[in-house]
Amino acid sequence: MEDAEPTVTLSLWRADAIVLFDWLATTDLDSVPITHPAQKQALADLLSRFEWAADEDVTAVADAEIAAAQRDVARDMGW
């Protein structure tokens, strides 16, 4: 039996997760600049993991909550 691929566990701020999920779900990955095809695949994999592992607390939020998360994440950017 082959070993499964190694994995990494990440802990994200909820607002970051909402912003990332919304961006990934609404972006045409073919238009994202990449330097290697694996980069696009990794983004698609991340979207898939959000859809598979995240509960509706992140994947089924209303537009107002997405806007609030975007404000929260951008608030302390400093640039």
C-alpha positions as CSV (number, residue, x, y, z in Angstrom):
1,M,0.0,0.0,0.0
2,E,1.4,3.4,-1.0
3,D,1.6,6.2,1.6
4,A,-0.7,9.1,1.1
5,E,0.8,12.4,0.1
6,P,2.1,14.5,3.0
7,T,-0.2,17.2,4.1
8,V,0.0,20.5,6.0
9,T,-2.6,21.8,8.4
10,L,-3.2,25.6,8.3
11,S,-5.2,27.7,10.7
12,L,-6.7,30.8,9.0
13,W,-8.4,33.8,10.4
14,R,-12.1,33.3,9.4
15,A,-12.1,36.6,7.5
16,D,-9.1,35.5,5.5
17,A,-10.8,32.2,4.7
18,I,-13.9,34.0,3.5
19,V,-11.9,36.4,1.3
20,L,-9.8,33.6,-0.2
21,F,-12.7,31.3,-0.8
22,D,-14.7,34.1,-2.5
23,W,-11.8,35.1,-4.6
24,L,-11.0,31.6,-5.7
25,A,-14.7,30.8,-6.4
26,T,-15.1,33.9,-8.6
27,T,-11.8,34.1,-10.4
28,D,-11.0,32.7,-13.8
29,L,-7.9,30.7,-12.9
30,D,-6.9,30.8,-16.6
31,S,-6.4,34.6,-16.2
32,V,-4.2,34.4,-13.1
33,P,-0.5,35.0,-14.0
34,I,1.5,31.9,-13.3
35,T,5.1,30.8,-14.0
36,H,4.3,27.1,-13.7
37,P,1.2,25.1,-14.4
38,A,1.4,23.6,-10.8
39,Q,0.6,27.1,-9.4
40,K,-2.8,27.1,-11.1
41,Q,-3.4,23.5,-10.0
42,A,-2.5,24.4,-6.4
43,L,-5.1,27.2,-6.5
44,A,-7.7,24.8,-7.8
45,D,-6.8,22.3,-5.1
46,L,-7.1,25.0,-2.5
47,L,-10.6,25.9,-3.7
48,S,-11.5,22.2,-3.7
49,R,-10.3,21.8,-0.1
50,F,-12.3,24.9,0.9
51,E,-15.4,23.3,-0.6
52,W,-14.7,19.9,0.8
53,A,-13.5,20.7,4.3
54,A,-14.9,24.1,5.2
55,D,-18.3,24.3,6.6
56,E,-21.0,26.7,5.4
57,D,-19.6,29.3,7.8
58,V,-17.1,30.1,5.1
59,T,-18.5,28.8,1.8
60,A,-22.1,30.0,2.1
61,V,-21.8,33.5,3.5
62,A,-23.9,36.5,2.2
63,D,-22.5,39.3,0.2
64,A,-22.6,41.6,3.2
65,E,-20.4,39.2,5.2
66,I,-17.9,38.9,2.3
67,A,-17.7,42.7,2.2
68,A,-17.2,42.9,6.0
69,A,-14.5,40.2,5.8
70,Q,-12.7,42.2,3.0
71,R,-12.8,45.3,5.1
72,D,-11.5,43.4,8.1
73,V,-8.6,41.9,6.2
74,A,-7.7,45.1,4.4
75,R,-7.9,47.2,7.6
76,D,-4.4,46.6,8.9
77,M,-2.6,46.2,5.5
78,G,-0.4,49.2,5.9
79,W,0.3,49.5,2.2
